[in-house]
């Protein structure tokens, strides 16, 4: 009897230990757009958070939850290679030209509603970048949109971290005493104020980083010889640049004009590192061959231009032209709203430049996965990959398609039915709070109101 | 007997702080906090210390007798995070770079102008921006600060007061709220820890202010400081061992101040911030106290705090709807929920077994303090737990429970005498003893606070 009791007591513990993604799903009879292995009508089996089987006919495990995909479309989770959501306390450390000491990892806000909205737009992974105020910005990393989890659980585990660079108008404007964002307060000039200065800033930073790396290499060599020297000072500004030189950190460079793109590729060649992706890269079509030769990816907008001088030469054929020249191209959002319909952004690549359905869809799935070095895990529907999947009611590259369900690691993180049916209850709960507050306000002698406590940490 | 009390009260109306060396409060209800409540007993105070407490304690012949019939004696309250006694603006011009930090309403126009005049903006962590880690509150103490009297009127006999400006603002001190004494006499412990702020105060992004301007910049700066401190210590030790042939390490007062601080105070209001700062504290390997804790009413937050074993100071400046808000605007669900539930945080923390103290966060009018604590009691906190979170627990958190926080023989005679339950509307504090010196509550006057522990996330939330 005692044994039975202890066994029963153990039961909930066992259930609690099992990972959340452990539920087994079969998404049955959908149009499966695998991106890497064609499109067909079939089913996908999800087990232990991974894709266990894909095909026109699959073996359905006993006890699996069946999702009827009939008449619907299943695609790999959308990946946004350039996003600024889910970060607290400012996206730019704009006070210095080289801000490589800062890290998005430190300021992840898992409660940013933009995460849920992105999820509702089919996004399962996003590369969260520092802003573009500085020639060398902060450290970055891809997040999975695991809405409801804590900050550290959002991080795409094992993904190579990145660093943001920025060229052109933004970094030089931040240094302009007339411009900048200081408003009415006098703004102290910040170097650089020209494109020449931007290049120099990056070169100087890498000169420093090389010397720093040499210092540490020397120290490590001595330690390897059994000596006990005092280690050099660890410099958080130079550590990430050292990692770039060692190939351990990806460079994601914000850029527009062809001349500055070539400049950056040359700087990278000079210092022996690679540019992983060129971001925005609106004039990339002019230098696509050079970009392909360097091996850089390009993450651009579908058809967004002329919002500033350096964006005047942009064309909507950019993505298609670069693709045809051998560049891995993705389409990004750079924006919490645009992030919610990257599927139709990808569709535009079919109109401008005649990309196939698969090529277009790859621009928001497999290609950004390649650019972020996570294509072994995500980006296509293949056996063994993470079960990051999006079910659409209609052809997903259409404006009319609506996301029905989103799975990440085999767990349903967005369910349209539940969202829609849950709204009245949520609204009622909120209204209750509003009413309660109003009622309390009408009561005299409410706590602290009579005193000077009213500022309660708001509106500073 | 009543006459005696009245006479005493009258006497005190003109004698500000009378200091008989021995006082006996008899026939009073005594809430000792550390032990059971004594329904009717006597407290003997001699030379600033509690000489005896109990039901049948003889009254010494030389004692001034206070008849406590109908009165309750409590230990003096401790404001566990205060700015009382601190000058409006701290120290050097370099410290004021970017004009950051809290201290709302304290900077005088003159000092603000001085701070923004000709300060070089910081270009990186090496310039040690917004850092006055070496400043010790006790050394800056203004014993003439009018707030001492105001706060004491609310029953606060002890404050843990911290310098107010900058990221590394400086080291806090535990002070007894005496009036008319030398600053040195007020100090119980000169340095209890380093006050760290992450709020953006001035600066702003993209141009104007110096480094750091964003939250991630501030965090990276703090991280660099602790890396530098460890390295500095290493080099200094090596040099002390054998200076021959070794370059002299450069003296860095910012690092000295950080190294000599035995604990740090980190701000965290939202659940996200509590999670972030607990991880940060573990990374920095510093003994840490969190302050703010507005969203600690959320069970997830209480669970995190419990798991980490980190003590937390909860601001009782409960959030309220802004008074001049556009009536068309509707706050987010989280904001509404936080305003509704914030005052339940202490009871949630209590149930979760978290070590927490309450702090007044600039509330200094006795009436406001009373209301704010009452709000927590109405939200589920017991009176006993509320009192403990304002007396013994803060004393324990700061490691001074051997001399403060309860009515026990040998402890410092910080007491309050009331005519009823401490946090009730109709209750009045009759007299206050600090270091055995008797004070009467002062009339209401206004003072400022420190400002919110962390910035609001704004549109990002």
Interface residues (C-beta under 8 A of the other chain):
Chain A: X87 X88 X89 X90 X91 X92 X93 X94 X95 X96 X99 X101 X102 X103 X104 X106 X107 X109 X110 X111 X112 X113 X114 X130 X133 X138 X150 X151 X152 X174 X179 X180 X181 X182 X183 X185 X186 X187 X188 X190 X230 X231 X233 X234 X235 X236 X237 X426 X429 X430 X433 X434 X436 X437 X441 X447 X448 X449 X450 X451 X452 X453 X454 X455 X456 X457 X458 X459 X460
Chain B: X104 X121 X122 X123 X124 X125 X198 X199 X200 X203 X204 X205 X206 X207 X208 X209 X210 X211 X212 X213 X214 X215 X216 X217 X218 X219 X220 X221 X223 X224 X227 X228 X231 X234 X235 X238 X269 X270 X271 X272 X273 X275 X276 X279 X280 X294 X315 X317 X318 X319 X320 X321 X322 X323 X330 X332 X333 X334 X336 X337 X339 X340 X343 X363 X365 X367 X368 X371 X372 X374 X375 X446 X451 X452 X453 X455 X456 X457 X460 X461
